[in-house]
């Protein structure tokens, strides 16, 4: 079964557990051998194969035992943020939405924008 957004979390965990079990069997490893290779307890491996939740640290150890750790990049590819991404993030957090300081006119101000006359217009 392909994993996508249509499956529930429980269905996805069960599918991952089945895949883990098939990978272990294809590697001709027993659960005890996988325990020794990964440093993860047998009960954790049993729970993972049954589709129960396990800690990410244990998943990393199991993937390392199968020499599949490089495939994490397929799950979580490295993305570089562009300058535009940083700008979008700053705007979404209100960085540029904060009100700017408004300066009051000084008393005795000589002119405003509407009072200004260009030299050639005089």
N, C-alpha and C positions, 0 to 999 in steps of 0.2 A: 504494500500500500504506500502510495506517495503521501508525504506529510504536507499539509497545507492548512490554511486558516479555517477550513470547514470542519476539521476534527476538533474534538474537545481536548482539554489538557490531559485527561485520563487516557483517551485513545492514543494520543501522541506518546505518552509515557509507556503504554503497553507496546506500541510499535517499536520504540527505541529499545525496550527490554528484549523483544524478539530479535531485533537486529544484533544486539549485544550477544545474546545466546548463540545465534548462528555464527557470528564472528568467532566466538570462543570455540565452538564445535569445529568450524572449518580450520581453525588454527590447531586443532587436535589437542586442546588443553582441557583439563578438568577444572572444576571450580577451585579446588585446592591449589592447583598449579598457577591459576590466575591470581589467587590470593598471595602466593609467594612472590610472583613476578611484580605485582602492583603494590603490595603492602596494604591492601584493603582487606577487611575482614570477610570471611565467607558469608556471613549473614547479610552484609551489604551487597555482595554480588548476587546472592539469591534474591534479595528485594529488588535489585535493579533489573534482573532478568524477568521478574514477575510484573514489572511495570510500576513499581513503587518509586516514590521520590527518593533520590540520593543527593548528597551534597556535591556541588561542582568540583570541589577538591578531589573527591573520590573518583569522579568521572575523569578528571585530568590524569589521575594515577592509572586508571584502567586504560585510557587511551595511550599513555606512555608505554604500558606493558605490551600493547599490541603494535607499538611503533606507528601509531596513527595520529600523533599529536599535531603534526603539520596540517592535518585536515581541519583544525580549528579555524584556520584562515578562510576556509570555505564557508564556515558558519558565520564568522565575524571578520569580514575583510577589513583591511586597513584603509581608512579614508583620510585624506588630507583635506583640511578645511581651507577654502579659498578666502581671500580678503572679503569677498561679498558675503560668504557664509558668516564671518565674524560680524559683519555689519548687520545682517539679518538677526543674528542672535542678540546683539546689543539692543536692537530696536524692539525685539519681542520681550525683552526683560525690562523695557522702559528706560533704557539708557539714553535714548535720544528723545523720548517722550516727556522727560522732565521739563517743567516750565523753565524757560530761560529768564534770567534776571532782566527786569525792565527798568531802564534808567529814567528817572524823572527829569524833566527840564529844570535847569537851574533858574533860580529867580533872577530876573534881569537879563534873560537870554536875548540875544540880539535878533535872531531871525529863526524861522522854522523853514521846512522844506517848501511850504506854500508861499513864503515871503521871498524866496530867492529869485533873483533876476539875473540872467546871464548878461555879461558885459555887452554883447552885441545887440541885446534886446532893449538896452537903455535908450 
